[in-house]
Amino acid sequence: MLNRRSFLTANLAAILEWERLRAATGTPLLTRGIVLVPQDLTLKDWPERAKRAGLTTIGIHHPESPQAIRDWVRTETGQGFLASCERLGLAVEYELHAMKELLPRDLFQKSPEFFRSDEKGDRTPDANCCVRSERALELIAENAVALARELRPTTGRHFFWSDDGRPWCSCAHCKGLSPSEQALMVENRILRALRGIDPKASLAHLAYANTLTPPKQVRPDSGVFLEYAPIRRRYDMPYEKQVGPDHLDAFSALEANLGAFPTDTAQVLEYWLDVSRFSGWKRPAVRLPWRPDVLKADVATYGDRGIRHITSFAVYVDADYQALHGEPDFIAEYGTILAAYSPKT
């Protein structure tokens, strides 16, 4: 297992190179990214496509299991992907719903107090944790450090998300805290542990689904950055026009979150290219309803508010998609639009 010194040494050169490449691009957007699952890499030249499109970063995702990504990274395919990204100067990050592995569910029988209470007051291991359990937070942080040692983002940015849209704790001590506040308490604790092996580590707060409402009673530690993911918004019209109660994940949620987190480190995690979402997360994949006009408007909306990190899921853009629908030419157009963004003067 790597110690703190060797962990820093292993990451420093990659982080410095990433910063150099970002500074050399000449575009205000520091992260121009894509988020994929390993299956998507059946489209064998994904790193080359990303590089040609002018993207800076590929995030690797799994909807349920960090262990699946650990296993994949150890394979010849995973190692080949990482080597290609290094050769091409692409950053690699890992965006994961990690809670079930940070706090293993099999601890419930021995330590039910680690886990959330439902609305009836019963402890359950079905999701997340009880943020008032000091030992639960310690274990989550310890396991996050172990995961970070193995899945090392080349940017120093970590993404250890809570269970996907699942409830948080309703015990007497936690029920006065919103889901985003409980998530932030966990994130602050994880970041402090990560800083023990990497003083420059940062950690995402995922504003998504039940955590889209920003925290008020809990403040982010320095180094916790906003990752804003409006999964329920519409994609047939610009996001800035989605205001009022008739719109899910309305635009006002972005402005509210930017009031709670630093803008300069904030990242947007969008779904413009997410074929899995448009397919209802079922195969066979539908053709992407590609709207470059909406993308261009949205990039200006985000960028003009000072956001400099923009990425999108592109799940199901794989060999099967290519066979069904032909070349995914929207990858290049996506990169071109991001690279062309210029803030209002």
C-alpha positions, 0 to 999 in steps of 0.5 A: 500500500502506498504511503503518503510520500509515495502517493504524492510522488505518484500524482504530482507529475500527472497533476502538473502536466494536467495544469500545464495542458489546461493553461495552454488551451487558450479557452476559459473552460478548464475542464472540458470532459466526458463521463463513461462506463467501462462498457463504453470503451468498446468504442475502442478509440474513445481516448483518441476521439476525446483528444481530437474533440479538444476534450481535457478529461475522461471520467470513469463511472459505475452506477453501483460499484467502485469495486467493479472499477477497481477490477477493471483498472487491473485488467489489460483493457483498463491499463491500456486505457489509462496508458492511452490517456497518459500518452494523449495528455488526457486527465482521468477521474473516477466518478462513483456512487461509493457509499455502499462500499465506504460503509459496507452493509454487512456491518449492520448486524453488529453496528446498526447505529452506523446506518440511517433511520427511516421515517418510522424510526427503524434503522436500515442498511438500505442506503447512506448512513447516520451522520451522527455516528462518529465511528461511521464517519471514521470508517467512511473516511478510512475506506475513502482513503483506501479507495483513493490510493487505488483509483488515483485521479490524475487531477487530484479531484475525487468523486465519492458520491452518496447512494444514488438518489436514496434517502438519508437519516431521519433519526432524532439527531439527523432529521433536522438536516436536509439530504444535502447537509447530511451529504456535506457532513460526510464529504467534509470528513472524507476530504479531511482524511484525503488531505492526510495523503494529499494536501491538495486533494479536493472532493465533489459535493454532488448536487443531484436529485434529493441533494439539489437543494443546497445546504444551509446549516452546514458549510463546505470545507475548503476543497469541497467543490460543487458538482451540479447535475440537473438530471431531471431538466429538459433538453429540448430547450436551453436550461436558462429558460427552465424557470418556475414550478412547471420545470423539474430541476429548475434553473433557480437551483443552480443559482442557489447552489452557487450561493453555497459553494465557490464558483471558480471550482464548481463543475457542471455534470450534464446529460447532453450526450447521455444516451443511457438517460434518453434510452430510459437506462434500457438497451437497445440504445436510442439515437441521441436527440442531439441539440447543439443549439441547446448545448451552445446556449447552456455552455454560455449560461454556465460559463457566463456565471463563472463556471469553468469545469463542464462535463457530460455523461456519454453512457451507451456511446459504445460499439453497439451504438455505433453499429445501430446508429452510425458514427457518433459525430456529436462527440467532435461537435460537443468538444468544438462548442466547449472549446469555442466558448468565450465569456461576455465582455 
